[in-house]
Amino acid sequence: MSFKRLDQEDIVISADSITAPAWSDNQTNLTTFFTSSAQASRTSGDYYYNVYKDNFAQTSSADIQFSLAYGEVNGSGSLPFNPAVAGYAPSQVVYKQFRNLINGTEETDLSFGGTTVGSIYAISVERARFKEKLLPGSLLLTLSSSAGEMKVTDNSNYVSTITFGDAGREYELVSASSAGVRVTTNSGLDGVNGFNIASGSYGKFLPDIGVILLNGDALDLAPVSGGLSMGTSTSVGSNSANIGKIYNLIDNGGSFTLRSEETVSSNYIFVRARNSEFNYSTNPSNITGSGELRHNVMIDSPQGYITSVGLYNDNNDLLGIAKLSRPLLKDFTKEALIRVKLDY
């Protein structure tokens, strides 16, 4: 076995971004949406609905694509845990959960485009749908009601400085014409950022945790003011089925485009075998008992075959091994350059 110490310039590190569809069956655009009536009727249905691409009643192996939840800062719009204690309800739990997740504190309420909002709808993409994170600029969600239709995307293509919170990168949701392309001139918009004049942005896109928050206050506005007349109910002490309302908007819209992103880092190690190196076989059977070459032809014209490259540390511990697809002939008239790639 022959060893050669690697020089610093023999090792190069690179990183590549790999994108892929976020939905099952390699689909970028999700066009069908189903919920499970059994799940919605259970206790968990007070907190969230799971949404599937296939009809759960007909396909028991249907995969969850994302979940929907409704949150309100004072607990309105859902039944309280204890009728004698107002406010403490699933909607308040959901709101505070996302508030703590994003802001890292209970002291500051959620803010969309600089406007504090007390009513939110949360879309949590199923973790199995993406490897590392969601891809900014790939989101296009169509929402539709009897009052009209709206498309939203993130504003990642329009910000020069990325905002970071406790949940990683934060982008605002804006009115859109296509994925990553905002619209600023529709009714009710500020004409600059694509935000709603009365209620700030239409939500937040949090690609590092796979969450999309929608601004309930903005969706409740009339179309002339940039909303969809959604009709979120904030009545205290009653179950207002608000989760079902956002599901209907998405289902009627019939289009949810999203891609995932993964950063793959690679180490490229260049192993160089010069013409004078690695020409003699290291097989013990090639040496006689007296230490001479067994075959005289190998004295002046040795030939060897490189079959693998092992990577060792200074303690001679084998850290990794790379196998060549076929043996590489080596003699004094040939030099070899072998590139080893390690992905992680």
C-alpha positions as CSV (number, residue, x, y, z in Angstrom):
1,M,0.0,0.0,0.0
2,S,1.4,3.4,-1.0
3,F,0.6,6.7,0.8
4,K,0.9,10.3,-0.3
5,R,0.1,13.3,1.8
6,L,-2.5,15.7,0.3
7,D,-1.6,19.4,0.0
8,Q,-4.0,22.1,0.9
9,E,-4.7,23.0,-2.7
10,D,-5.7,19.4,-3.4
11,I,-9.0,20.0,-1.5
12,V,-11.8,22.2,-2.7
13,I,-15.2,22.8,-1.0
14,S,-18.3,23.8,-2.9
15,A,-22.0,24.1,-2.2
16,D,-24.9,23.5,-4.7
17,S,-28.6,24.3,-4.3
18,I,-30.9,21.5,-5.4
19,T,-34.6,22.2,-5.9
20,A,-37.5,19.8,-6.2
21,P,-41.3,19.8,-6.2
22,A,-42.8,20.1,-2.7
23,W,-45.8,17.9,-3.2
24,S,-46.3,14.1,-3.6
25,D,-45.7,12.4,-6.9
26,N,-43.1,15.1,-7.8
27,Q,-45.8,17.7,-8.4
28,T,-45.0,21.4,-8.2
29,N,-48.6,22.5,-8.4
30,L,-51.2,21.0,-6.1
31,T,-54.6,21.2,-7.6
32,T,-56.8,18.8,-5.6
33,F,-57.4,19.1,-1.8
34,F,-59.2,16.7,0.5
35,T,-59.6,16.5,4.3
36,S,-60.6,13.7,6.5
37,S,-64.0,14.1,8.1
38,A,-63.0,11.7,10.8
39,Q,-59.9,13.8,11.7
40,A,-61.8,17.0,11.6
41,S,-64.4,15.7,14.0
42,R,-61.9,14.6,16.6
43,T,-60.4,16.8,19.3
44,S,-57.4,17.5,16.9
45,G,-59.9,19.1,14.5
46,D,-60.3,22.0,16.9
47,Y,-56.7,22.8,16.3
48,Y,-55.9,21.9,12.7
49,Y,-57.1,20.0,9.6
50,N,-54.8,17.8,7.6
51,V,-55.0,18.3,3.8
52,Y,-54.4,15.5,1.3
53,K,-53.8,15.4,-2.5
54,D,-56.0,12.3,-2.8
55,N,-59.4,11.5,-1.4
56,F,-58.7,10.0,2.0
57,A,-62.0,8.1,2.0
58,Q,-61.0,6.3,-1.2
59,T,-57.2,6.0,-0.7
60,S,-56.2,5.0,2.8
61,S,-52.6,5.5,1.9
62,A,-53.1,9.1,0.9
63,D,-50.2,11.3,2.0
64,I,-50.7,14.5,4.0
65,Q,-49.5,17.6,2.0
66,F,-50.0,20.3,4.6
67,S,-52.2,21.2,7.6
68,L,-54.4,24.2,8.3
69,A,-54.9,26.0,11.6
70,Y,-56.7,29.1,12.8
71,G,-55.3,31.4,15.6
72,E,-56.7,34.4,17.4
73,V,-54.9,36.3,20.1
74,N,-57.9,36.3,22.5
75,G,-59.2,32.8,21.8
76,S,-62.2,33.9,19.8
77,G,-63.7,31.7,17.1
78,S,-63.3,28.4,19.0
79,L,-64.9,26.7,21.9
80,P,-63.2,27.5,25.3
81,F,-61.6,24.6,27.2
82,N,-63.7,25.6,30.2
83,P,-67.0,27.5,29.6
84,A,-66.4,29.3,32.8
85,V,-63.1,30.7,31.7
86,A,-63.4,32.9,28.6
87,G,-60.6,33.2,26.0
88,Y,-58.7,30.1,26.8
89,A,-59.4,28.1,23.6
90,P,-57.7,26.3,20.8
91,S,-57.5,29.4,18.6
92,Q,-55.5,31.2,21.3
93,V,-53.2,28.2,21.7
94,V,-52.5,28.2,18.0
95,Y,-51.8,32.0,17.9
96,K,-49.5,32.0,20.8
97,Q,-47.7,28.9,19.5
98,F,-46.8,30.7,16.3
99,R,-46.1,33.9,18.1
100,N,-43.5,32.2,20.3
101,L,-42.1,30.3,17.4
102,I,-41.6,33.4,15.2
103,N,-41.0,36.2,17.7
104,G,-39.4,34.2,20.4
105,T,-41.5,36.1,23.0
106,E,-45.0,36.4,24.4
107,E,-44.7,40.1,24.7
108,T,-45.0,41.0,21.0
109,D,-48.0,40.0,18.8
110,L,-47.5,38.9,15.2
111,S,-46.9,41.7,12.7
112,F,-47.4,41.6,9.0
113,G,-45.8,44.3,6.9
114,G,-45.5,46.5,10.0
115,T,-49.2,46.0,11.1
116,T,-50.0,44.1,14.2
117,V,-52.5,41.3,13.5
118,G,-54.6,39.3,15.9
119,S,-56.2,36.8,13.5
120,I,-54.1,34.4,11.5
121,Y,-54.4,31.3,9.3
122,A,-51.4,28.9,9.3
123,I,-50.4,26.5,6.6
124,S,-47.8,24.1,7.8
125,V,-46.2,22.1,5.0
126,E,-45.9,18.4,6.0
127,R,-42.2,17.8,6.9
128,A,-42.0,14.8,4.6
129,R,-42.7,17.0,1.6
130,F,-39.4,18.9,1.8
131,K,-35.8,17.9,2.7
132,E,-34.2,21.1,4.2
133,K,-36.3,24.1,3.5
134,L,-38.8,25.7,1.1
135,L,-37.7,27.7,-1.9
136,P,-38.3,31.4,-1.7
137,G,-39.8,32.8,-4.9
138,S,-41.5,29.5,-5.8
139,L,-44.8,30.1,-3.8
140,L,-48.0,30.9,-5.6
141,L,-51.2,30.3,-3.7
142,T,-54.6,31.0,-5.3
143,L,-57.5,31.8,-2.9
144,S,-61.0,32.1,-4.3
145,S,-64.4,32.9,-2.8
146,S,-67.7,34.0,-4.2
147,A,-66.4,37.6,-3.8
148,G,-63.4,37.1,-6.1
149,E,-60.0,35.6,-6.5
150,M,-56.6,36.5,-5.1
151,K,-53.1,35.1,-5.7
152,V,-50.3,35.6,-3.1
153,T,-46.5,35.0,-3.3
154,D,-43.5,35.9,-1.1
155,N,-41.5,39.1,-1.7
156,S,-38.1,37.4,-1.7
157,N,-37.3,38.8,-5.2
158,Y,-37.8,42.4,-4.0
159,V,-35.9,42.6,-0.7
160,S,-32.3,43.6,-0.6
161,T,-31.9,42.7,3.1
162,I,-33.3,39.4,4.5
163,T,-35.2,39.6,7.8
164,F,-34.3,36.9,10.3
165,G,-36.4,35.8,13.3
166,D,-36.4,33.0,15.8
167,A,-37.8,30.7,13.0
168,G,-35.2,31.7,10.4
169,R,-35.8,33.8,7.3
170,E,-39.0,35.8,7.1
171,Y,-40.6,37.1,3.9
172,E,-43.9,39.0,3.5
173,L,-46.8,37.7,1.4
174,V,-47.9,40.1,-1.3
175,S,-50.5,40.1,-4.1
176,A,-49.1,38.3,-7.1
177,S,-49.6,37.6,-10.8
178,S,-47.2,34.5,-10.8
179,A,-44.7,32.9,-8.5
180,G,-42.3,35.4,-7.2
181,V,-43.9,38.3,-9.2
182,R,-45.9,40.8,-7.2
183,V,-48.7,43.1,-8.2
184,T,-48.9,46.6,-6.6
185,T,-51.8,48.3,-8.4
186,N,-54.8,46.1,-7.5
187,S,-57.6,47.6,-5.5
188,G,-56.7,48.1,-1.8
189,L,-53.0,47.8,-2.3
190,D,-50.4,50.4,-1.3
191,G,-49.0,50.7,-4.9
192,V,-45.5,50.1,-3.8
193,N,-44.9,46.8,-2.0
194,G,-48.1,44.9,-2.9
195,F,-49.2,45.2,0.8
196,N,-52.8,45.8,1.8
197,I,-53.3,49.4,2.8
198,A,-55.5,48.6,5.8
199,S,-53.9,45.4,7.1
200,G,-50.3,45.3,6.1
201,S,-49.0,42.3,4.1
202,Y,-51.1,39.3,3.4
203,G,-49.0,37.2,5.7
204,K,-45.5,35.7,6.2
205,F,-43.5,33.0,4.4
206,L,-41.1,31.1,6.7
207,P,-39.2,28.8,4.4
208,D,-36.8,27.4,7.0
209,I,-39.6,25.8,9.0
210,G,-42.1,25.2,6.2
211,V,-44.8,27.6,7.4
212,I,-47.0,30.1,5.6
213,L,-49.1,32.5,7.7
214,L,-52.0,34.3,6.2
215,N,-53.3,37.6,7.5
216,G,-56.9,36.9,8.6
217,D,-57.7,40.7,8.9
218,A,-56.7,41.2,5.2
219,L,-58.7,38.3,3.9
220,D,-61.8,39.5,5.7
221,L,-61.8,42.9,3.9
222,A,-64.1,43.4,0.9
223,P,-62.6,43.0,-2.6
224,V,-62.6,46.7,-3.1
225,S,-60.3,47.0,-0.2
226,G,-58.0,44.1,-1.3
227,G,-59.7,41.2,0.5
228,L,-62.0,38.3,-0.2
229,S,-64.9,39.0,2.3
230,M,-63.8,35.8,4.0
231,G,-66.0,36.3,7.0
232,T,-63.7,35.1,9.8
233,S,-65.9,34.7,12.9
234,T,-64.5,36.1,16.1
235,S,-67.4,35.3,18.3
236,V,-66.5,34.4,21.8
237,G,-67.4,30.9,23.2
238,S,-68.4,29.3,20.0
239,N,-66.8,27.1,17.3
240,S,-66.9,29.2,14.2
241,A,-65.4,26.6,11.8
242,N,-62.8,29.1,10.7
243,I,-60.4,26.4,9.6
244,G,-63.0,25.1,7.2
245,K,-63.3,28.7,5.7
246,I,-59.6,28.9,4.8
247,Y,-59.8,25.3,3.4
248,N,-62.7,26.4,1.1
249,L,-60.7,29.4,-0.1
250,I,-57.7,27.1,-1.1
251,D,-60.0,24.4,-2.5
252,N,-61.9,26.8,-4.6
253,G,-58.6,28.4,-5.8
254,G,-57.5,25.1,-7.0
255,S,-53.8,25.9,-7.3
256,F,-50.9,25.8,-4.8
257,T,-47.5,26.0,-6.3
258,L,-44.4,25.4,-4.2
259,R,-40.9,23.9,-4.4
260,S,-38.4,22.8,-1.8
261,E,-34.7,23.5,-1.7
262,E,-31.7,21.6,-0.3
263,T,-28.1,22.8,-0.1
264,V,-25.6,20.0,-0.7
265,S,-22.0,20.7,0.3
266,S,-19.2,18.8,-1.5
267,N,-15.6,18.2,-0.8
268,Y,-13.5,17.7,-4.0
269,I,-10.2,15.9,-3.3
270,F,-7.7,15.7,-6.1
271,V,-5.4,12.8,-5.8
272,R,-2.4,13.1,-8.1
273,A,-0.2,10.2,-9.1
274,R,2.9,11.5,-10.9
275,N,4.8,9.5,-13.5
276,S,7.4,8.2,-10.9
277,E,4.7,7.2,-8.3
278,F,2.5,4.2,-7.7
279,N,4.1,2.1,-10.5
280,Y,5.0,-1.0,-8.4
281,S,2.4,-3.4,-7.2
282,T,2.0,-3.5,-3.4
283,N,0.8,-7.1,-3.5
284,P,3.0,-9.2,-1.2
285,S,3.0,-12.0,-3.7
286,N,5.0,-9.9,-6.1
287,I,8.1,-10.0,-3.7
288,T,10.3,-13.0,-3.1
289,G,11.4,-14.2,0.3
290,S,14.7,-12.3,-0.2
291,G,12.9,-9.1,-0.9
292,E,13.4,-9.0,-4.6
293,L,10.8,-8.6,-7.4
294,R,9.5,-12.0,-8.4
295,H,9.4,-11.1,-12.1
296,N,12.4,-9.5,-13.8
297,V,10.3,-7.7,-16.3
298,M,8.9,-5.5,-13.5
299,I,12.4,-4.2,-12.6
300,D,12.8,-1.8,-15.6
301,S,9.3,-1.6,-16.9
302,P,7.0,-1.9,-13.9
303,Q,3.2,-1.7,-14.3
304,G,0.6,-1.3,-11.7
305,Y,-3.2,-0.9,-11.6
306,I,-4.9,1.7,-9.4
307,T,-8.2,0.2,-8.2
308,S,-9.2,2.4,-5.2
309,V,-8.2,5.5,-3.3
310,G,-8.3,5.5,0.5
311,L,-8.4,8.6,2.6
312,Y,-6.5,8.4,5.9
313,N,-5.8,10.7,8.8
314,D,-2.5,11.2,10.5
315,N,-3.1,8.1,12.7
316,N,-3.4,5.9,9.7
317,D,-7.2,5.5,10.3
318,L,-9.1,4.8,7.1
319,L,-11.8,7.5,6.9
320,G,-13.2,6.7,3.5
321,I,-12.5,4.8,0.3
322,A,-13.3,5.5,-3.3
323,K,-13.5,2.7,-5.8
324,L,-12.7,3.3,-9.5
325,S,-15.1,2.0,-12.0
326,R,-12.3,0.0,-13.6
327,P,-8.6,-0.5,-12.8
328,L,-6.3,2.3,-14.0
329,L,-3.0,1.3,-15.7
330,K,0.0,3.1,-14.3
331,D,3.7,3.1,-15.3
332,F,6.6,5.5,-15.7
333,T,5.1,7.0,-18.9
334,K,1.7,7.9,-17.3
335,E,0.4,10.3,-14.8
336,A,-3.1,10.1,-13.1
337,L,-5.4,12.7,-11.6
338,I,-8.3,11.2,-9.7
339,R,-11.1,13.4,-8.3
340,V,-12.9,12.2,-5.2
341,K,-16.2,13.8,-4.4
342,L,-17.7,13.7,-0.9
343,D,-21.3,15.0,-0.5
344,Y,-22.8,15.9,2.9
